[in-house]
Amino acid sequence: DQAYATADPVTPALPPAEPVIQGPQPVSALIALALDRNPRVQAARKRVEALALKVPAAASLQDPTLGMTFFPSPVQTAAGAQEFAMGVNQKFPWFGKLATRADIAESEANVARAQLADVELETIAGVKQAYYEVYYLQQAIETTKTEQRLLAELRDVANARYQAGQVSQQDVLRADLEISQIESELIQLDQQLTSARARLARWLHIDPNTPIVADMRDANQRLPDDLDALQRQAIAARPTLHAQLAALERDRQAVSLAQLDYFPDVTLGLNWIEVGNAGISPVTNGRDSVLLTAGLNLPIYRKRLQANVRSAEAKAVETARQYDRIRDETLEGVVDLFATARSQQDLLELFRTDIIPKARQTLDVSTRAYNVGEVDFLQLIDNWRKLLRYELTYYRLEASLQQTLARLERLIGGWNAGPVVP
């Protein structure tokens, strides 16, 4: 927890040199890059460092005060004329005040540490969501181009049959129209891919024109089966809840500090007065004077003190209720994302094992039937369209599942947060 307390506070928060990204990149490599370069992560780390360095400052006494008095017209005393005086004073807070202030500063640093962990999880989730969007668009473009080549073959078949007088020119024109429509869809997909790469580059803090290529080979995260375990882990490990608990501890310490204001602070002082050898008194001895002083403030304005205590207590209750709200939202979010991910997994399996194979078989059968005049061209094109739609839906589901798991990962505090004790 004190990892940043001893860091050099003057170290500039500058990002490393611009990395060179070439070829397909696994998501783990980009996550490591984002955690190293993302400005929000760097800012959160510096905030932890800044607040951690305030703890010893809060535990320290205030600077003593030094005062000097000059006597343009010396004060005559029996010992001699007072010509110069100097005093030093130190304020000592009541027992427990300094320790409580240090505890408040430490709790504030703990809030920042938990917020740093949340920012890191947010960055990981942001990278994954942008990364899998890039993956989907890559697959959508590749699949659309493959089906476009298949459509060109179907057009050649329709053109051959038209040349043989077996069908009307309408079939050829319909095929040309579908090819033009595919070109339009490819233009839109290219634009979306450029935008998705720019969003991913923002998380990495690199040039938005970097042509990042997604590689799904290490995207093997599966949804755990135990919903209750996920909920327990979320309550135990979510940084947002840890930040709220640290804030609650800070507010409770603030209540204690407000109660300590009922007790006075003590100020001790030491004064020295220079006394001259010459004077009007016959017993002048020129001995300097040394005085010890003590003082304290009088906490007599009870209404102000009581108001401060009640205000601090109300703030602590507010923070506790905010924790309850975030806890409820966390449990709701885990259930919702778990159900969404499970649905996406089931649909993905259905498309992979049933819908897409049947759509391919239907297109093959209708293609052969069209060659012998048993199916019209509109039915053939409709079957081709369905296959393309199903294949794109499959890749959409594949990417959406990983994006849902990324959101769930952030909500539960990370997949590697450790085992949760029931």
N, C-alpha and C positions, 0 to 999 in steps of 0.2 A: 504493500500500500504506500510505502514511502519511496517508491522507485524514483520519483521526480523531485523529491525534497532536496537532494544533494546535487542536482544537475546545475550546470553553469547557467545562471540566469541571463547572461549576456550572449549566449549562443544564438546566432541569428537563425530564425525559422525559415530557411531557404530550401526549396525543393531540390532534389538531386538533378543531375543533368538529364536532359530529355532522352528517354530510352529509345532504342531502335527496335521496333516490333515488325517482324517479318514472318510470313507463313502462318499456318493455323496455330492458335494459342489456346491451351487448356484454361478453364476458368480459374483454377487454383493459382496459376501464374499471374493472372490479371488481378486477382484478389490481393496477392502479396504486393503487387505494384501499387494498387490503390491505397492500401494501408500505409505504404511508405510515402506516397506523394500527395494524397488527397488533402486539400487545404483545410477542410473542416476537421479532419483527424489531427492534423498538425496544430491547429488552433486549440482544440480541446486538450491536447497534451500540454501545451504551454499554459493553459488555464489551470490545469492540475498543478503544474510546477509553481505558478504564481501564488495559488492559494495555500499550497503546502509550505511555502516560505513565509507565509503570514502567521503560522502557528507559533514559532519562537518569538515573533514580534508581539503577539497577543499575550504571551506569558511573561513579558518583560515589564519592569517598572518604567514609568515615564522618566524622561530626562530630569535630573535635578536642576534647580534654578539657582543662578548666581546673581547676587545683587551687590552694588557698590554705591556708597553715599559719600559725596564730597561736601565739605563744609566751607563755603566761601567766607562765612563769618563763623569761626570756630566756637563751639559751645564750651563755655567755661564750667569746669567741674572742680571738686576738691582735689582730684588727682592731677588735674591739668586740663589743657584745652583739647577737646575732641576735634581732630582734624580730618579723619578719614575712617569709614566703616565699610566692612564687607561681610556678606552673609551668604550661606548656601542652605538650601531647603530641599528636602526630598519627601515626596508624597508616597505613603504606603497604603494601598487599598486594604479594606477589611479582609480578614482571613477567608480564603476561598474564592475571592473575586478574580484574581489573576488565573487561577487554575480553571475556573469556569469559563473565562474568556478564551483560554487556550483550547478548552474542550469545544467551544462553539466554533472556533477557527478550524479545528481538526474535523468536526462534522461537516463544515462547509467544504473542506477539501475532499471529504469522502463523497459528498454529493457530486463534486466535479469528477471524481474517479469513476463513479457509476455512470455519469453522463458520458464520459469518454468511452466506456465500454459500450454504451448504447450507440454512440456515433460510429464506432467501429463496426458494430453489427448492422447498423443502417447502411454503412458503406458496402459491406459484404453483400447485403440483400440488394442494394442498388446495382452493384456490378453484375450480380447474377441475373437480375431481371432484365437489364439492358443486354447482357450477353446472350441470354436465351431468346430474346427478341431478334437479335442479329442472326442467331442460328435458324430460327423459324423462317426469316425472310430469305436467307441463303437457300434453304431447302425449298421454299416456295418458288423461287426463281428457277432453280435447277429442275424441279418437278414440272413446272409450267413449260419450260423449254423442251423437256422430254416429250410431254404430251403434245406440244406444238409440232414436233417432228412426226409424231404418230398421226396428227391431224393432216399434215401435208401428204402423208402416204394415203390416207383416206380420200383426200382430194384427187390424188392421182388416179385412184380406183374409180372415183366418180367421173373424172374426165375421160378415162378410157371407156367407160360404159356409155358416156354421152357421145363420144366419137363413134361408138358402135351403134348408136341409135336406140340403146336400150333404156335410157332415162332422159329426162329433160335437162336443159341447161341450168335449171333451178338448183339442182344438186351441187353443181360446180360453183355457182354463185354463192350458195349458202356456205360451202366450205371456205371460200375466199373471205366471206364476211366473218366467219368464226376465227380465221387466222388473223384478220385485222383486229378483232376484239382481243385476242391473246396478246398482240403487240401492245395494245393499249394497257392491258393489265400488267405486262412486264415493265412498262414505263413507270406505272404507279409503284410497283414493287421495288424498282431501283431507287425511286425517290425515298420510299420508306426505309430502305436499307441504309441509305446515306444518312438519314435523320437518326436512325437507331445507332449507327456507329458514332455519330457525334455525341449522342447522349452517353454512350459507354465511355467515350474519350473524356467527357466532363468528369466522370467519377475517377478516372485515372489521372486527370490533370495533365493531359497531353494534347497534341495538335488534333483538333476535331476532324481534320482531313485524313487521319491515319486509317488506312484500309485494313481494319482488324477483321480477321477471319476466325470464326468460332469453330471449336473442335469439341464434339460431345463425347469423346472417348472416356473422359474421367467423370462424366455426369451420371454417376451410378447411385445417387442418393435415393433411397426408398422410404416410403412412409412407414413409421413404426406402427405396430398393431395395437398398442396399449394406449388408449386415450387418457385414462386416469394417470398413467405415468407421465404423459406429456403435460397434463395440467399441473401435477405436483412439481415437475421440473420448471414450468413457467413461473409458478409462485416462488420457488426457491432461487431461481437463477436470473430472472428477467432484470436487467440493469435499471429499467425505469422504476421498478418496485424498490430496488436497493437504494436508488437515489431518494425516493420518497421516505424510506425508513431513516436514512441519514438526515434528511431534512427534519423529520419528526424528532430525532435525537437532538438536533441543533435547537429546535424550538423549545424542547423541554429544558435544555440548558439555559436558554434565554429566560425562561420562567424563573429558574433558580437565581440567575443573575439579577433579575428585577426584584426578587425577594431580598437579596443581599444588599440592595440599595437602602433598605431600612437601617442598615448599620453604617456608622460614619467611617470615613477615611481619615487616617492620621497623617499629619505633616510634621516632620521633625526638622529642626534647623540648628545651625551653628553660626553665630555672629562674632565678628572680631572688630573691635574699635581701637584705632590708633590714638593714643593719648600723648600730647606733646609734653616736653620737660618744663616748658615755661608756662606760667599761669599766674593769675592774680591771687590765687589761694596761697597762704603761707605754708601749707602742708603738701604742696605739689610734689608728686613723686614720679610722674611720667609713665606709670605702669599701664600697659594696654589692657583693655577689658575683653573678656571672652564670655559670651552668653549662650546658653542652650535654650532653644524655644521648642514648644510643642503646640500643635493646634489640630483641630478637627472640624469638619463640616457638621452642621446640625440638620439631620433629616426630619424636619418638623412639618413639612408640607405633605401631610398624609394623603390628601386627595390625589396629588400628582403621583405619589408612589403607588397607591392602590390602583390608579388608572393604568399605570405601566404594567403592573402585575396582571390585571385582568386582560389587558390587550395581548400580553405574551401568552396567557392561557388560551385565549380565543384563537390566536394564531396556531397554537399547537393542536387544538381540536380541529381547526380547518385542515391542517396538514394530514391529520389522522383520517378525516373523512375523504380527503383526496386520495389517500392510499387505498381506502376501501373501494372508491370508484374505479381506480386504475386496476385493482385486483379483479373486480367484476368484469371490466372490459377485457382483461387478459384471459380470463376463463371463457368468456363468450367468444373471443377471437380464436382461441385454440380449438374450440368445438367447431366453429364455422370453417376454419381453414382445414381441419382434419376431415370434415365431411366433404369439402370441395376437392381436396386432394384424392380422397378415396374414390369419389365419383369420376374424377379425371383418370385415375388408374384403371378403373373398370371399363370406362369408355375406350381408353387406349387399347386395352386387351381385346375388346369387342371389335374395334376397327382392324386391328392387326390380324386377328385369327378368323374373322367372319365376314365383315362388311366389304373390305377391300378385295380379298380373294374372290368373293362372289361378284363384285363389280367388274373385276378383270375378266372373269369367266363370261359374264353377260356381254361385255364388249366383244370378246373373241367370237362368241356365238353369233352375235348380231352382224359382225363383220363378214363372217362366212355366209350368213344368210343374205346379206346385201349383195354379195358377189353373184348370187344365183337368183336375185330378184325376189326373195321371200320377205324382205324387210325394206321399208322405205328409208331414205336418207335421213329424214328428220328423226326417226327413232334411233338410228345409228349415232347421230350427233348428240342426241339426248343421253344415250348410254355413255358416250365419251365424256360429256360434261359431268355426269354423275361421278365417274371414276376420278376425274380431276378434282372435283369438289371433295370427295372422300379422302383422297391422298393429302390435299392441303389441310383438311380437318385433322387428319392424323398427326401431321407435323405441328399444327396449332396446339393440339392436346399435349403433345410431347413437350413443347416449350412451356405451355401454361402450367403443366404439372410441376416442372422444375421451378417456375416462378412462384407458384403457390408454396412449395416446400421452402423456398428462400424466405418468403414472408413468415412462414411458421418458424423457421430457424431463428429469425430475429425475435419473435414473440416469446420463445421458450428460453432465450439466452444462449443459443448456439447448440449444435448437435454434440459438441464435445464438452458440454458444461459439467459432465460428471454424473454418476449415478445418483438417483434421488431416493432418499429413504422415505418409505410410506409414513 
